[in-house]
Every structure is written in C-alpha cells, then in structure tokens.
Amino acid sequence: MDARRVFGLRLKEFREAQSLTQEELAGRVERSVDAISKLERGVGYPSLETLISLARELRTPATKLLEPFEKTAARSAQRIRLDAKLMALSAQMDERQLNIAIEQIKVLIAGSGRR
C-alpha cells in the first residue's frame, strides 16, 4: 500500500472519530470537500499548511497522521484503519482515562495469549 493511501486511511479514521463529515472538516480547514475526499482516497498529499490545520481540527499531532510509511506498508487497510481509530480515540482521553485504557488493553493481550 502506498504512503498516500495510508495517509488517507488515517485521515478518514481521525475525522470519523471526531464525528465530522467531510463537509464539516473541509469548512474548518478552509478547503473544498473534493480536496478532503481526494486526500482520504490517497490521491495526493496536503500542503504543510493544510496538514497543520487538519491536525489541529482533528485534535492530534500531525506526526500521528504521518507515521513513517515503512511501519505500515505491510499492514492491511483494515489494520491501518483500526490503528488510526485507536490513536484518534486516545487523543480524546485525559491521562487518567488513557492509563485505564492501556491497562485494559494489556489484559486483553494477556488473555489472548499474545504479547
């Protein structure tokens, strides 16, 4: 999977985690709905200005949208979407909630026999 597609999948998951439509996000970052749609489909990359605006509106560091491609190239589209959804949800938690979530995830992993 190419880097543009990975970026697009992440962008869509972060947008949906904030319960935003493409139209709402486009308005907030002062871009067209078509531009947001193209980004989510992996047709291109945003400008630096747009990336910063997207990260601000999605309440996540830009680095979360730009995780190194080599880390995700071999992952399935579903795994990339799930990872992005988890990151988007964690960005909405305070430290206490995040600590609880981490402990719950550890219990899930231990219970499944995976490490």
VOMI-348162 format. One record per residue: residue number from 0; residue in three letters; x, y, z of N, C-alpha, C, O in turn. Coordinates in steps of 0.02 Angstrom, whole numbers. Atoms other than C-alpha are relative to their C-alpha. Layout:
 pos code  neast nnorth    nup caeast canorth   caup  ceast cnorth    cup  oeast onorth    oup
 NUM  ALA      X      Y      Z      X       Y      Z      X      Y      Z      X      Y      Z
...
END
This chain:
 pos code  neast nnorth    nup caeast canorth   caup  ceast cnorth    cup  oeast onorth    oup
   0  MET     43    -59      0      0       0      0     45     62      0     94     65     37
   1  ASP    -44    -58      3     73     168    -45    -14     51     55    -67     49     88
   2  ALA      3    -48    -56    103     311     76    -61     46     -3    -90     63     49
   3  ARG     58    -44      6    -36     421      7    -64    -36     24   -106     -6     57
   4  ARG     58     39    -21   -164     283     35     -1     -9     76    -54     -4    107
   5  VAL     -5      7    -72   -102     253    212    -21     66     34    -59     65     82
   6  PHE     18    -65    -27   -115     440    248    -76     10     -4   -107     32     44
   7  GLY     71     -9     10   -291     443    177    -43    -41     47    -92    -17     74
   8  LEU     36     43    -48   -350     297    283      3     29     70    -47     29    106
   9  ARG     -7    -30    -67   -281     380    439    -44     62      7    -79     71     56
  10  LEU     39    -62     -1   -360     546    396    -74    -15      9   -108     16     50
  11  LYS     70     17     -4   -530     467    371    -19    -26     70    -70     -6     97
  12  GLU     14     27    -66   -522     372    535      1     54     54    -42     55     99
  13  PHE     -3    -55    -48   -470     526    633    -61     45     -8    -90     68     41
  14  ARG     59    -42     13   -610     627    550    -62    -34     29   -102     -2     64
  15  GLU     59     35    -24   -740     494    589      0     -7     76    -53     -5    107
  16  ALA     -5      4    -73   -677     476    769    -24     65     32    -47     65     89
  17  GLN     24    -64    -25   -719     661    790    -72     13    -21   -100     67     -9
  18  SER     70     -5     25   -892     629    712     -9     58    -47    -60     93    -45
  19  LEU      4    -53     49   -855     751    573    -14    -28    -69     11    -82    -87
  20  THR      8     18     70   -917     740    395     57     31    -40     93     74    -14
  21  GLN    -50    -31     43   -802     781    251    -16     74     -8     30    116     -9
  22  GLU     21    -69      9   -902     940    228     20     43     61     45     99     53
  23  GLU    -17    -37    -61   -877     993    409     75     11      6     98     66     20
  24  LEU    -72     -7     -4   -691     958    406     26     49    -53     69     90    -38
  25  ALA    -21    -45     54   -671    1047    239    -12     73     20     31    116      9
  26  GLY     15    -68    -22   -755    1201    310     47     25     54     68     83     54
  27  ARG    -44    -18    -56   -647    1201    466     71     14    -22    105     55      7
  28  VAL    -69    -10     23   -484    1190    368      3     43    -63     55     51    -95
  29  GLU      6    -45     58   -545    1305    229     25    -32    -65     64     -2   -102
  30  ARG    -15     37     61   -527    1176     92    -66    -26    -28   -117    -25      7
  31  SER     62     26     30   -655    1102    -28    -13    -71     24     33   -107     45
  32  VAL     19     69    -16   -749     941      6     38    -46    -47     60   -100    -26
  33  ASP    -36     41     48   -668     874   -152     73     -9     21    101    -64     12
  34  ALA    -70      5    -23   -495     911    -80      6    -51     57     52    -91     58
  35  ILE     -1     48    -56   -535     815     80    -12    -70    -27     22   -117     -6
  36  SER     14     65     29   -609     672    -21     61    -29    -35     76    -88    -28
  37  LYS    -61     23     35   -453     661   -129     53    -22     49     86    -73     38
  38  LEU    -49     19    -50   -341     658     24    -18    -67     30     26   -110     39
  39  GLU     22     62    -32   -444     519    103      6    -60    -48     15   -117    -26
  40  ARG     -7     54     49   -437     418    -59     72    -12    -20     86    -57    -59
  41  GLY    -70     10     16   -249     435    -68     21     28    -66     70      5    -96
  42  VAL    -16    -29     65   -248     542   -224     58     49      6     93     61    -43
  43  GLY    -55    -47     -9   -124     666   -151     15     13     73    -16    -16    118
  44  TYR    -19    -21    -67    -42     743     -1    -22     72     12    -29    111    -35
  45  PRO     18    -70    -15    -94     902     89     63     44      1    119     19     10
  46  SER    -56    -47    -11     14    1057     92     15      0     74    -24    -25    114
  47  LEU    -19     -4    -71    105    1089    255    -53     40     39    -72     21     94
  48  GLU     52    -41    -33    -23    1224    298    -64    -41     12    -93    -37     66
  49  THR     60     41     -7   -167    1104    267     10    -55     51    -34    -70     90
  50  LEU    -16     53    -49    -83     965    366     -6     27     71    -35     -5    114
  51  ILE      3    -31    -66    -64    1081    515    -72     14     20    -93      2     76
  52  SER     71    -14    -13   -246    1135    501    -39    -64     14    -80    -66     59
  53  LEU     33     64    -11   -305     955    486     16    -28     70    -29    -49    106
  54  ALA    -21     26    -66   -205     902    639    -34     39     56    -57     10    105
  55  ARG     32    -42    -51   -273    1049    739    -74    -17      7    -99    -25     63
  56  GLU     72     14     -3   -454    1014    693    -16    -71     22    -68    -83     52
  57  LEU     11     70    -21   -435     827    723     29    -13     69     26    -70     93
  58  ARG    -27      4    -68   -351     862    891     51    -56      7     47    -97     53
  59  THR    -53     50     -2   -200     755    854     64     30    -27     62     75    -70
  60  PRO    -63    -25     29    -16     788    821      5    -22    -73    -17    -76    -91
  61  ALA     -9     16     71     25     793    635     40    -64     -8     30   -101    -57
  62  THR    -41     61      4    150     654    669    -43    -63      1    -23   -115    -27
  63  LYS     44     58     -1      5     536    703    -29    -14    -69    -41    -72    -88
  64  LEU     24      8     69    -59     567    527     57    -22    -46     45    -52    -99
  65  LEU    -58     12     43    117     548    457     47    -54     26    106    -54      9
  66  GLU    -43     53    -26    182     395    550     41    -29    -58     15    -37   -113
  67  PRO    -43     24     55    329     328    449    -33    -56    -40    -56   -106    -12
  68  PHE     33     47     46    263     235    298     27    -71      7    -11   -119      3
  69  GLU    -29     67     -3    384      90    318    -29    -41     58    -28   -103     55
  70  LYS     30     36    -55    300      46    483    -68    -30    -18    -90    -78     13
  71  THR     68     21     15    132      24    399     -8    -31    -70    -62    -56    -86
  72  ALA      6     23     70    170     -30    220    -26    -71     -6    -63    -86    -52
  73  ALA     20     70      5    143    -215    255    -67    -14     35    -92    -70     31
  74  ARG     63     11    -36    -15    -190    358    -59      4    -48    -55     37   -100
  75  SER     61     -2     41   -188    -218    286    -34     68     10    -22    103     59
  76  ALA     39    -62     -6   -305     -72    255    -41     -1     64    -47     51     98
  77  GLN     39      6    -62   -413    -136    398     42     14     61     20     48    107
  78  ARG    -45    -11    -57   -265    -138    519     18     74      5     21    101     60
  79  ILE    -17    -72      0   -217      40    468    -59     40     26    -50     85     67
  80  ARG     59    -36    -24   -396      99    497     -9    -11     75    -24     37    112
  81  LEU      8     14    -71   -404      13    667     53     36     41     38     64     94
  82  ASP    -53    -36    -36   -235      85    721    -16     74      4     -7    106     56
  83  ALA     17    -71      1   -292     259    668    -58     15     46    -58     66     81
  84  LYS     58    -10    -44   -457     239    759     22      0     73     -1     41    113
  85  LEU    -26      4    -68   -365     188    918     38     63     19     30     90     73
  86  MET    -37    -62    -13   -248     338    904    -47     59      8    -37    101     52
  87  ALA     47    -56     -3   -393     456    872    -39     -1     66    -49     52     97
  88  LEU     36      5    -63   -488     392   1023     45     18     59     24     52    105
  89  SER    -46    -14    -56   -335     401   1136     15     75      5     28    100     59
  90  ALA    -13    -73      0   -309     583   1085    -55     38     37    -45     95     58
  91  GLN     56    -33    -34   -478     623   1163     -1    -14     75    -43     14    111
  92  MET      0     19    -71   -434     548   1333     48     43     40     99     67     16
  93  ASP    -48    -32    -44   -356     632   1481     48    -55     25     39   -114      8
  94  GLU    -52     48    -21   -206     547   1565    -29    -58     40     -9   -115     31
  95  ARG     30     53    -40   -312     450   1689    -37    -50    -43    -29   -110    -35
  96  GLN     37     44     45   -426     381   1554     48    -41    -43     37   -100    -55
  97  LEU    -48     35     42   -277     337   1446     35    -55     39     46   -109     12
  98  ASN    -30     52    -42   -194     242   1589    -47    -59      9    -26   -117      7
  99  ILE     49     54     -8   -354     143   1617     -5    -40    -65     -5   -101    -64
 100  ALA      5     34     65   -367     104   1430     61    -44    -12     54    -99    -37
 101  ILE    -61     40      9   -187      45   1425     -2    -63     41     15   -117     17
 102  GLU      5     59    -43   -215     -71   1571    -51    -50    -27    -40   -111    -24
 103  GLN     51     45     29   -372    -141   1489     27    -35    -62     14    -94    -72
 104  ILE    -29     30     61   -278    -171   1326     51    -54     20     54   -107    -11
 105  LYS    -48     51    -24   -140    -262   1422    -37    -63     21    -14   -119      7
 106  VAL     40     58    -23   -273    -375   1500    -26    -38    -61    -24   -100    -62
 107  LEU     24     33     61   -346    -411   1327     56    -40    -33     46    -97    -54
 108  ILE    -57     34     32   -175    -455   1258     20    -61     40     31   -115     12
 109  ALA    -19     57    -42   -131    -565   1407    -51    -56     -4    -34   -115     -4
 110  GLY     53     50      3   -299    -653   1395     -1    -38    -66    -25    -95    -69
 111  SER      0     34     65   -273    -694   1212     63    -41    -10     70    -76    -61
 112  GLY    -62     38      6   -101    -769   1243     50     33    -47    102      2    -63
 113  ARG    -46    -36     44    -18    -638   1129     39     51     38     14     79     87
 114  ARG    -42    -51    -32    124    -524   1178     36     39    -52     74     85    -36
END
